[in-house]
Amino acid sequence: MPVVWGSQVFETLNEKLQRAFKELSGRGRLTDKNIGDVLREVRLALLEADVNFRVARDFVKRVQERAVGQEVLGSLTPEMQVLRIVSEELTAVMGEQSEKLRVAPSGTQIILMVGLNGAGKTTACAKLAKRVQKEGKSPLLVAADVYRPAAIRQLQILGEQIHVPVFTMGADTPPPRIAEAGLQHARSHGNNVVIIDTAGRLQTNEELMVELEQVRAATNPTEILLVADATTGQEAVAVAEEFHRRLSLTGVILTKMDGDARGGAAISIRAVTDCPIKFMGVGEKLDALEEFHPDRIASRILGRGDMLSLIERAEEVLDEEKARHIESKILESQELNFEDFLDQLRQIQRMGSLDQLLEMIPGFNKLRGQGLEADESQLRRVEAIILSMTPQERRNHRLLDGSRRRRIALGSGTTVQQVNQLVQQLAQMNRAVKQFSGLALGGKKSKRRRAFQSSLRF
């Protein structure tokens, strides 16, 4: 399931950039002075977001060269003109477009996962295995972290959760030997993706870095992916530089993008190392690994949302059969009940947190300061109320008299007033559905209705 970062990522950077752009409001032409004033604020915002200082300097220089003296195009204001240029340059500095995993000439993808201690590498291995499994491939996880206590067992537990086999030879076998044997095991058991989990290590530890070079030599991996903690900012860039120098990285996975990450690593890594960010971890769940799209990240940074990712997420998690069931009810002007309500609620929950979903809507960040916030507790409260109903009550809310509502409130830890509000919401939704079905489909025997019915069969 695609997911997105939490509300804290890039939030400060977005706010500072928005304030900077407002300085251009009402101007008919971009001049050296007003561009210079704004770009000083942009540079400061980037540095405070822990963007590498050379990257920030070069970025601002490119924006200035493009922006100074340009006429406002059509109906675009200077603010929008600069915003467009900044968006294009942000996308460019992060790599222009997303990059897929490399295809192995031999038919077996060998992915070597490397990084520091605590970056979330073992979990990232499982997330990646689940992702390629959903693509129809047969992954094998190889436990080559022999130093961290319980690392092997952790990988085995994760493998069990996603139904992916884990190859292990215990903690007494050298990692290069484990990796080589794991590759042989995969080839003899029909696994076409091998993901090798290695121990976390400091890039300054010569002995352990040599060991990684030996693992690489023993397996000739298709991909060498650095798992880096996004919350460490420029430190992640320095780590990427050294790992890239020693191992020739093919990509980066940024973890903890759902936490309080200022964004410097995401903006800087590609520019400093020329190594693409391929994925980002955006949650603890094993499906919380998202492809890195530079243009979409730039859009989020600038407060424009990310409707493409929102649509992709909906397409992936929404149950088509249940959606058609709801469509049929709307078509026939049938009342929706609390079982329908609960189904829809749970599909929304599978898409991620409400806060994350709202962030993908353009302009939502601007509304935060106006009192509009995502309240996850409301969804949990609604679910608790519905689950406290009997199956009969869920299917027919008219059974909910005063005594039943008191019982439901007691069982769900809510008030009778909150139960009443939910019942009223269902009634309002059904009135809206009835009006929609009448307006959209006309009479009971209309051609429009028959055409819509036919479309539901495909």
N, C-alpha and C positions, 0 to 999 in steps of 0.2 A: 504494500500500500504506500503510495507516495505521501509524504508528509512534509511539513514545513517547520521552520524554526520558530522559536517562541518569541514573545513580544519584545524582549530586551535586545535582541540582536539588531545592530545598526540603528536602534531607536534614537540615540543621542546624535549620531551622525546625520540622520534624516532631519532632525529638528534644526540642527545648526545650518545645514544646507538650505533648508526652506527659508530660514531667516535671512540668509545671505542673498537668495534669489529675490526676495521681496524688495531689496534695495534698488532693483532695476525697474520696479513697477512705475508705469507712467512715462517712461522714457521712449523717445521715438527712434533713437539711434544708439548703438553701442560705441562708446568712446574709450580711449586709453584709460582715462581716469576712473570712470564708473566701473569698468571691467576690472581694473587693478584693485579697486577697493573691495569688490565682491570676491575676487580670487584670493585675496589675502585671508578672507574669512574661510573660504573653501579649503585653503592649504592648512589653516589652523585646525579646522574640523577634521581633516584627514589625519593630521598628526595626533590629535587627541584620540582618534579611533585606533591608534597604534599602527598606522600605515607606515611602512618603511620611508624614511625621510627622502631618499633619492627617488623613490616611486612617486611620492607626493610632489616633489619639486618638478619632476619631468611631466607629470600629469597636468599640473597647473600651467606649465609653459606651453604645452600643446593646446590646451583649451584657450589660452590667451591669444595664441597665434591665429586660431580659427575664428575667434569671436570679435577681436578688435576691428572696428570699422565696418562690420557687416550691416547691411540694411535689414530692417525687419521684413521678413517674408510674409506676404499676404496679410492675414489677420493675426499672425503671431506677434506677441509682445516681446520686448527684449528679454523679459524674464523667461518666457517659453523658449526663445531662441537659445539662450545660454543653457537652459535645462536640456534641450535637445543635444547640444554639443557635449555637455557633461555626461549625458546618458551614453552617447556613442563612444566617448573616450573611456568611460568606466567599463563598458563592455569590451573594448579593445584591450585594456590593461589586464582584464581577467581571462582573455583568451578567445574573444569573438563568438565561439560556439562550443557546445558541449562535445566531449570526446568519448567515444565508446571504448569498451575493452577491446584490446587487440585480438584479432583472429589468429589462432595458432596454425602455422603451415602443416604441422603434423596431425592436426585435428584435436589435440589435447591441450587445453589452455592451462598453463602452469602459472599461478599467481603467488608471488612471494610477498608476504606482508611484513613490513618492518616499521620500527618506530621506537619512541621512548617509553619508559615505564609510565603507566597511568594514563596513556592516551586513549585507551579503549580498543586496543588492537584485537584482542581475542573476540570481543563482542562484534567488532567490525567484520571479522572473518565469518562469523555465523550470519550476519546480516547480508554479506555479499553472497554467501552460499545460498541463502534463501532466495535472493534476487535472481541468480542465474538458474536456480531450480524452477522458478516461475516461468522462465523463458524456455523451459523444456529440456534443460541440460541435466546431466547427472554429476553433481559435485562430490568431491571427497575432501574432507578436512584432515589435515596432517598436523598432529600435535608435536611441534619441534621446540616448544618452550620448556626446557628442562631445568630452568633455574628458579622461576617463581613458584612458591609452594601452591599446590592445588590448581596450577594453570592447566594441566592435562585434564584433570577432572572437570574443571569449568568448561572446557571445550567439549568434552563428552556430553555433559548435561545440555549444553546449547545444541549440540548435534541431535540429541534425542528429541528436543523440543521441535525442531524443524524437520525431523526424519531424514537427516543427512548422516552417512557413516563417518566415523572418525578413526583414522589410522594412528596408532600409538605403539611405541616400543619402550615405554617407561622413561624414567628420568636418568637412567645410567648410560644411555646410548648417545654418542655425539650427534648434535643436530644435523650436520651434513649427511651422516649415515641414515638418520631417520627420514630426512627429506628424499634421499635417493630411493630408499626402500618404499616410501609412500608412493612415489611416482610409479615404481614397478607394480605395486599393488593396484593402483588405479588402472593401469593398462591391462592387467589381467582380470579385472572385475568390471570393465566397461564404464569406468568413470571418465568423462571427457573434460572435466574441470577439476584441477587440483589446487586447493588453497592451503598454503603452508603458513601456519602460525609460528612466528619466531619470538624469542624472548625480547622484552623491552631492554634497551641499552642506551647509554649516553653516547653521542656521536664522538666523544673524546676518548672513549674506552677502546684503545687500539686492539687489544686481544679479541674483544667481542666483535668489533668491526671486521677484523680478519676472518672470524668465524662466519660472518654473513657472506663475505666474499667467497668462502669455501662452499657455502650452501648454494650460492648463485652458480658457481662453477659446476657443482654436482647435478644441478637440475636444469640449467639453461632456461630460466623462466620466460614466459611470454610477457608477463607484466611484473614489475617490481613497484609495489604501491607503498608509499609512506603514509602511515596513519598518524596524523598530527592533531593536537588539541587546539581547536580554534580560539579558546579562551586565553591562550598564551601569547597571542599577538605576534610581535616581531620575533619573539623567541622561536616560534614555530617556523618562521622564515629562515632563521639561522640554522635550525636543525635540518630543514629541507636542503639548504645549500650544502651542508657537509655530507649528508646521506647521498645526495645527488652526485657529489664529487667522487665518493667512494664506490657507489653502486650503479650509477647511471639510471636513476629513477625513470619510470615511464608514466607515473601519475601520483596523485595525492588524494587521500580521503581525509576530509576535515571532520573531526568529531565534535560533539558538544555544541553544535550550532543552534541548539534549542536553549542554551544557557546564556549567561551574561557575557557574550562574546562581542567585543567592540568592532570587529570586522576587519582589523588590520591584516590578519593572515590571509583572508579570502581575497583581499584586494592586492596584496603584495606578492604572494608566492609565485604566481605565473610570471610576473615582471622580473623578479629577481633570479629565478632558477630556470625560466622557460619550460617549466614542468607543469602540465595541466592538472587542475583539480578535476577529478572525474566523478567523485561522489561526496556527499556530505551526510553525516549522521545527525539526525534531528530529533532524537528521542531514545528512550531506553528500550522500547519494543523492538523485536527482531525484524519488523518490516519497516523500521524507521531509518531507511537509507534512501536518499534521493539523488537522482542524477543532477550534476551541477550544470546549470544553464547560465552562462555569463550575462546574457541579455535580460533574463528574468531577475537575476540577482541585482543588476543595475536598476531595474524598474522598482524593485522593492526598496532599495536604498533611497531612491528619490521619491518614495511615497506614492508610486503609481500602481501599487498592487501587483498581482500576478494571476490574472484570470486564466491563463493557459494551464498553469499547474492546478488551479482549482477545478477546472473542467476535467483534466486528466484524472485527478483524484476521484471525482464523482463517478466518472466512467468506470473506474477500476473497482470501487467498493460497493456501488449501488447494485442491489439485487434486481436484475431485469424482470424476473417473474413477479416479484412483489410490486415493482413499478407498474407492470401491466395490470396487475390486480387493482391497484389504486386508479389507474386510468379507466378501467372498465367501470368501476364504481362511479367515477365522475361522469362518464359517458351516459350511464343509466340513471343519473341523478340519485344514486343510492347514498345513504348516509355513511359517512366514515365513523368508525368507532374507536374505542381506546386501544384495541389491538392494532389497528392501522396506525394510530398515533405512536404506539410503542415501537412498532417496526420502523417507522420513519426516524424516530428519535435514535434508535440504535444504529441505523445506517449513518446518520450524521456523526455519531460518536466514533464510528469506525474510520471516519475521514480524518480524525484528529481532534485536538481541543478546539473549542469554539473560538478562543482567542486567536489561535493559529489560522483558522478559516477566515475570520473577519479581516485579518491582516492582509489577506490576498485580494481583498476588495479595494479597488483604487479609491484613495481619499480617506480611508478609514482612520489612518493615523491622525489626521487633522481633527477628527471628531473626539479623540481621546480627551483633549483638554476641555471639551464642552460637556463632559459628564457621561458620554457614551462609552461604556466598558462592557467587555464580555464577562458574563457571570456564569461560570461553569456550575455553580451550586444550584442554580435554577433548574438546569437540565437534570441534575441528580435528584432534585426534589420532585420533579415531574415523574421521573422514572419510579421513585419510591411510592408515590401516590398510586400510580397505575398498577404496580406490582402488589399493592395491598388490596386490590379489588379481586373478587372472584372472577373466574372465566365468564360467567353469565353477565356480571356487571360490566366487564370490559366490552362485551358485545352489545350490551343494551344499557346505555347510561340512564335511561328513564327509570331503572330499578333503584337508582340512588336516592332514597328518601333520607330524611334527617338522621335516623339511627344508623343507617349504613354509612353515611358520610362521617359521622362521629367515629365509627369503628375504623374507617379507612384513615382518618386523620391520626388516630391513636396508633395504628399499626405502622404508619409511615413517618411518624415523628413530626407531623406538620399540624396545621390548624384547620378547623372546619372551613374557615374563610378561604384558605389556600386551595382546599379541595373544591369549594364552590367556584373559585376563579378558573380552575382547570376545566370544570364542566362547562362553564360559560365560554371558554375559549374553543372547546370542541363544537359547541352550538354555533358560535360565530363562524368557525371554519366551514361547517356544513352549509350555513346560509350562503357563504361566499362560493362554495362549490356548486350549489344549486343555481346561483345567478350565472356563474361561469358556463355551466353546461348548457343553460338556456340560451345565452348569448352566442356561444361559440358554435353550437350544434343545431340551433333552430328547433323545429318541432320533432316529435318522436319519430316520424317517418321521413325526415328530410334526407336528401341526397348527401348532404354534408355529413350527417351522422353515419350513414351507411359506408361512406368513403373512409371515415375515421375508424369504423369498426373493422373494415378490411385491412387498414394499415396495421392494426394491432396483431394481425396474424403473421406478420413478417418480422 
